[in-house]
Amino acid sequence: MQGLDHDTPRPFDPLLTAVDPEEKTEDAVKRAPSRVRCKACLNVLTSNEHLTPIAGETCHFFTNPAGVGFDLQTYLHAEGVTVGGKATDYFSWFEGFAWQHGFCNRCHQHIGWYFSCEGSSGFYALIVDRMLLD
């Protein structure tokens, strides 16, 4: 188009959110962390910036004593998850860690487990097929 006094606009990327304050240039744009939501009610459970490797991996597959298998992802923080029940080490998938059930804060669906160990930071193991990623 003639008569425009500016350059052609750059393509829009919906994941771009903020200019890096240390760089202070438009070229130093950071991507927003992907939010992890409950598939049943869309409550925000955590974000992928909180993914944490356990035994070198963030993705795990385990089977419970009844033979039901679970694909899990491990997170250091999950503000949208409520932990319930007494901690137990019975059939723990992570040696040295006790587990408790984790429920969505909004709809109370079982969403995974919280693993804790005395003298160590705990972590959440959330069930992949019960989550959505923004």
Buried (B, 14 or more C-beta within 10 A) or exposed (E): EEEEEEEEEEEEEEEEEEBEEEEEEEEEBEEEBBBBBBBBEBBBBBBBEBBEEBEEEEEBEBEEEEEEEBEBBBBBBBEBBBBEEEBEBEEBBBEEBBBBBBBBBBEEBEBBBBBBBEEEEBBBBBBBEBBEEE
